[in-house]
Amino acid sequence: MWMALGVGICGSLIAGAYVYWVTEHQLVPTLLIAGAAIASFLITLFFVKRKPEPSPLPALQKNNGNATANATGGAGGNASIGDIIVKPEVHIHQPRETGAASAPAPALVDIEAIRDDARRDAIIDFLKKSPANTGYDVRELSEAVNITMPDVRDIMKALEFRGIVWSVEQLDAVGGRAYFLDQLHRPSPAPLDAATPEQKHNINFDNIWYGEKWQGSPLSIFAGQTLPFATAKFENAAIQGMKLGIPRVKARAIYRRADGTSILDIPQAPWIPGQGNQSHAIFAANTPQYVLLFFLEREKLMCRSVESFPTRTAGRKQRVREGRDYELREPIASIEIQLLTETEQLCGVLLYFDPPTAQYPLPQYRGHKELV
């Protein structure tokens, strides 16, 4: 546009110089007019050829100001909004190097840890929903939460170390132990509905059972000998039409003289069969459980106490239970047995014995009395 205007002005001045020369025949004015024409032409060339300074804003070309919107995409394409055409510019921001430490990279996700946490939570949730004082072995937990038995075993060992569960030795259990959720980690029970019958146990004393244990292990100091022993049998009899409570029970044994005074008080008498270090028994319905009362060892009357003590194995603290034997040096007239849970006494019985004889080297049972 500016070029055409300059050329038009220059042509008009040249034409005016020619006409002035033809009509007036004066040289000086004619040269001045011609010089102005040449100057205007040079000025036009100077301004047209000069490169404009780049604008920091996108180039805008406006036509008539219509309000329609049109966007054409793609890399390097222009976007138009109404009649305004925008030529996008790409700016790459390069951060300046400073002495400040860069932000830490996000931590990597440990998939194995997440999976282990999910498995552990599944087992804990199952135990929380199970009846109180109910134990499960590795196979039962594996089937309940669909986890392999080796993984269940490892998880239960870790939970026992943290005090979330505890276990007791059980010969017929897969893995040899039954696991119980600690009461501190069990949710508070909801109030019982008046229409819902409370679960009750039906544990009662049955009889005294005598037997002999053959010591066949070559490592035992009693190898090749038989140890006579006596047990008290208890049973949780099923009640028709009622859901039976299945408690976890320990036995307290108090050995008394004829006048009723105490000779020895054992807080945790062992349950057998087993290795004689089982401190608790699970009273399933119609399943007899036996408390070891006393046994004869080298012609000495002995009883056993299950005791636990702290130890460290492979760098980890844990409690170990073992049976410790005590000699009964005075004649036994009676033994009081108390079956206890963590919160109450379930059953009590006073067993009466006659002194041993040459034919029967152990004290002989002659009757009992139920204790309230």
ABEGO torsion letter per residue (X at the ends): XAAAAAAAAAAAAAAAAAAAAAAAGBAAAAAAAAAAAAAAAAAAAAAAABBBBBBABBBBBBBAGBABBBBBBEBGBBBBBEABBBBBBBBBBBBBBBABBBBBBBBBBBAAAAAAAAAAAAAAAAAAABBBGBBBBAAAAAAAAGBBAAAAAAAAAAAAAAGABBBBBBAABBGGBBBBBBAAABBBBBBBBAABBBBBBBBBBABBBBBBBBBABAABAABGBBBBBBBBBBBBBBBBGBBBBBBBBBBBBBBBBAAGBBABBBABBBBOBEAGABABBBBBBGBBBBBBABBBBGGBBBBBBBBBBBBBBGGBBBBBBBBBBBBBABBBABBBBBBBBAABBABBBBBBBBBBBAABABBBBAEBBBBX
